[in-house]
């Protein structure tokens, strides 16, 4: 036991010896990242050797090190810059005494670390899964950690959450956990407390993306837009790449100048490629990811740029048609450039109608897929094949066309009008026209077939040369259709001659017209006679014209019982609406006849060739004259008509028939009814109100509310008056009606009142009189005060003092306001002795 005590004493003597450490104390606490210095010195019988770190490492002397020593006379200082947790522990100062024995002295250095949170401020949690919210707290002394949720910081307890060493475990994530969690650290030894908010975002992995593009997607020299569609929580982000999986190259916005359009534009899940061409063909991929699912997923899209079709030009073909030797021609339509996808070739007419294989036309499509061409063949060639044909190429990008022209030289062919005889009268102009189909364009002549010694083949007519020729015009109506028109005024010798229309290209085509004298019209055909009260309508069918168009109809009519009287004559112009007068029926009207009377009439037609044959006498009897037939418009025949107002009512009627005579006038009358279902009047009937015959409604005013009335409508013609009655009931009085009733009373009251200008004049007179009266009073008052103010100088000296005294005495008296004592506090007088 004694030996143990001796060893302890020897140990203590070595440790403590005669070394002195400043600052004193066996335990020191310092803040992290601060600087620290300690001094170790010896006594007269001891010497300091150096310092040793908690890691049992001797500290060297190097002023550039973070931890170093500084030697001074009989003293070594320990200097630590920027304290860290590694510096925490026991630091020893070592020395030696005069006997050569080692001595030591030490102190415990504690590094104070403030509360520090290690964790993301935004963390993601998968729905319906177990997730740990990371929050690692570093502090010295150690901190106590608690958890809260929401902006109101509700303490977290319960079976849904479990505290773990590195955070808070959510046993099963729900949508309610999409909130802010608070990690709170408290250091009780120092009183430090801090909260760290962590936003928990409910998350889902990114779904498999899908790239879509419009159809067609990419057309050469246009814009293609790829859209990557994927979902996730939070919403996914997108990156675009080009190439295969082995050589992916990111696609980014192409930097260009301010006035240029970039090649690639990336906007979120969209990739836009401008001015696409065949070099843009290839595989594009989209990588979709979010903060929770950083790996994400990828989708690919093969871009195929579609090139619009371009056709080779088709040279025209021109042949000379030979009816005796059939010929064959063909056109080849070839695609020079363009995508084969959905490519189609078709021959069409210029009106966009597909060409059908008929009438010697054949279409060969056997080489479409192999060589991208189709053939249009004419076998044999016919005159009607002349013209232009269109080859149309289409694919998903666009369409284009090329024109194939087939020119066929053929003999002129007469196509119309299909007549051989032209009728007219001497010195009356006649027009002859002819149409030819021809290629090349023909020269058309008109030949008068009057064979003479000078002109044995007939005379070619010319304007301003031959008598009777007014004009000759020739024009082209179509690609191969031509027309020539001859305007000619014949004389007596021209009738019976032929006029030939001749076309030369240089082959000849001809057609002849025989000129004959026109005859008067034949007898017309009466198809219907419709008698009226004051007239008749006769439907006639035009007769055979005799060669010239009809000009007028002449109707002669008279009373049946007065056959000796001269009949009246009515001339009616012929109405024409088509080229064929034979199809134009016309109604002939005779007006201003007597009613209930028998008439006879005859009709004949006229043309420039003369008067036609007259029809046999026909008879008819006009209808009896009657009063008008009309109806009052009612909603219910068995009930009174209810008006839509309390003081007026709108009456409407419709005229079924005027009775065979024009309506002269209309009148409306009304009176009170004795009973609701009676047409007996209670009191006098109102004065008739005349109404224009063209109007079929009238609104009655100034009626009484909730009253039954009888309304009478009369319509007159020459035969008399037609009358209809109607029972009406006005509505109950409205609030606005009282105002309407009072308005006349108010107007009469205002009329009895004096004019406003009279009132204004009276007021101005009173004001002027008051001003004059006040002015006189002021002058008199000034005159009186001027007489009282004539005093001596002594009076003038004492008067102010008296006035002041009086003022003070008055202020001490009870004051009254509106008959009541004033509540103002009395002020004490200040006395001053001099």
Secondary structure, 3 states (H helix, E strand, C coil): CHHHHHHHHHHHHHHHCCCEEECCCCEEEEECCCCEEEEEECCCCEEEEEEECCCCCECCCCCCCCEEEEEECCEEEEEECCCCHHHCEEEEEEEEECCCCEEEEEEEEEEEEEEEEECCCEEEEECCCCEEEECEEEEECCCEEEEEECCCCEECCCCCEEEECCEEEECCCCHHHCCEEEEEEEECCCCEEEEEEEEEEEEECCCCCEEECCCCCCECCCCEEEEEECCCECCCEEEEEECCCCCCEECCCCCCCCCCCCCEEEECCEEEECCCCHHHCEEEEEEEECCCCCCCEEEEEEECCECCCEECCCCCEEEECCCCCCCEEEEEEEEEECCCCCCEEEEECCCCCECCCCCCEEEECCCHHHHCEEEEEEECCCHHHCEEEEEEEECCCCEEEEEEEEEEEEEEEEEECCCCEEEECCCCEEEEEEEEEEECCCEEEEEECCCCCCCCCCEECCCCCCCCEEEEEEEECCCCEEEEEEEEECCHHHCCCEEEEEEECCCEEEEEEEEEECCCCCCCEEEEEEECCCCEEEEEECCCCCCCCEEEEEEEEEECCCCCCCCEEEEEECCCCCCCHHHCCEEEEECCCCCCCEEEEEEEEEECCEECCCCCCEEEECCCCCCCEEEECCCCCCCCEECCCCCCEEEEEEEEECCCCCCCEEEEEEEEECCCCCCCECCCCCCCEEECCCCCEEEECCCCCCCEEEEEEEEEECCEEEEEEEEEECCCCCHHHHHHHHHHHHHHHHHHCCCHHHHHHHHHHHHHHHHHHHHHHHHHHHHHHHHHCCCCHHHHHHHHHHHHHHHHHHHHCCCEECCEECCCCCCCCCCCCC
